[in-house]
Amino acid sequence: ANRIDDPRFTLVDQNFQFMKNWVRLAGHKQVDGILADLGVSSHQFDSDQRGFSIRYNAPLDMRMDQQRKKTAADIINQYEDTALMRILRMYGEIDNPHKVARTIILNRPLHTSGELMDALLPYTQKGKEHKFYAQVFQALRIEVNEELEVLQSFLKQAAEILKPEGRLSVISYHSLEDRIVKDFMKTGNFEGTPEKDFFGNLLRPMAPLQSKPIIPTEEEIQENTRARSAKLRVATKL
């Protein structure tokens, strides 16, 4: 990995669900600002050996961290239909998750991204195949890496280690992540339900700087098409 040649910079190659511990280990109790970019690595997608991308036929792995035990193939080949339906519906926002789950089970074993795509071809719409496959792959990737649980853990820790008036900035790339960030910044919880004290004050560790997210300009999108779905939300520690 490239390192920044500056004594103030320290690279900690760790999952950010352990951020609080690593910040403490570096000798800091609180910080002025936190920026989280929730985007998946373009490098991993472009030089794909782990089955992240629908452009390559590769083993169904999808682990961001190779220390993790569970792979996408384990999910595809071992989950019962109700568990498969749950992740397809919740994380992939698939319209007919029960039929898709049933088809996966009937076509087991499936070992590569190409085999999975072939099995699910009947559920694609002509001209919209890419969107459907991307939803299925997103669901698997989120489940393998426990991405939404990790995000929730990170947000709670961010609220703890920020100094008063410190800033939390989060860039998300799909609606599931954005909803979690938005709800936490607005209400301090993940249900999005405001809780108030006896005096009617909102019980939340931070407040969003603005109600709407910051989105890329058309110029930015032309320069980098992957910026298209990015949303930046910023909150201040109360």
Long-range contacts (C-beta under 8 A, 24 or more apart in sequence): 15-65, 15-150, 16-150, 16-154, 17-149, 17-150, 17-153, 17-154, 17-157, 19-154, 19-157, 19-158, 19-161, 20-157, 20-160, 20-161, 23-161, 28-161, 29-161, 30-161, 30-162, 30-163, 30-166, 31-161, 31-162, 31-163, 31-166, 32-162, 32-163, 32-166, 32-167, 33-162, 33-166, 33-167, 33-168, 33-169, 34-158, 34-161, 34-162, 34-166, 34-167, 34-168, 34-169, 35-169, 35-170, 35-171, 36-154, 36-158, 36-168, 36-169, 36-170, 36-171, 37-171, 38-151, 38-170, 38-171, 38-172, 38-173, 38-177, 39-171, 39-173, 39-226, 39-230, 40-64, 40-141, 40-173, 42-226, 51-112, 51-113, 52-137, 52-141, 53-113, 53-137, 54-113, 54-117, 54-130, 54-133, 54-134, 54-137, 56-113, 57-112, 57-113, 57-114, 58-112, 58-113, 59-111, 59-112, 59-113, 60-110, 60-111, 60-112, 60-113, 60-116, 60-140, 62-137, 62-140, 62-141, 62-144, 62-145, 63-144, 63-145, 64-145, 65-145, 68-144, 68-145, 70-144, 71-144, 72-140, 72-141, 72-144, 73-110, 73-111, 75-140, 75-143, 75-144, 76-104, 76-108, 76-110, 76-116, 76-140, 77-108, 77-109, 77-110, 81-105, 87-139, 87-140, 87-142, 87-143, 88-136, 88-139, 90-139, 90-176, 91-138, 91-139, 91-142, 91-143, 91-148, 91-176, 92-135, 92-136, 92-138, 92-139, 93-135, 93-175, 93-176, 94-132, 94-135, 94-136, 94-139, 96-123, 99-123, 100-136, 113-137, 138-174, 142-176, 147-177, 148-176, 148-177, 148-180, 151-177, 151-180, 151-181, 152-180, 152-184, 152-190, 155-180, 155-181, 155-184, 159-184, 159-188, 159-205, 159-206, 159-237, 160-205, 162-206, 162-237, 163-237, 164-237, 164-238, 165-236, 165-237, 166-236, 166-237, 167-209, 167-234, 167-235, 167-236, 167-237, 168-206, 168-234, 168-235, 168-236, 168-237, 169-232, 169-233, 169-234, 170-232, 170-233, 170-234, 171-230, 171-231, 171-232, 172-230, 172-231, 172-233, 173-229, 173-230, 173-231, 174-229, 178-213, 178-231, 178-233, 181-233, 182-208, 182-213, 182-233, 185-233, 185-235, 204-238, 205-237, 205-238, 206-235, 206-236, 206-237, 206-238, 207-235, 207-236, 207-238, 208-233, 208-234, 208-235, 209-234, 209-235, 209-236, 210-234
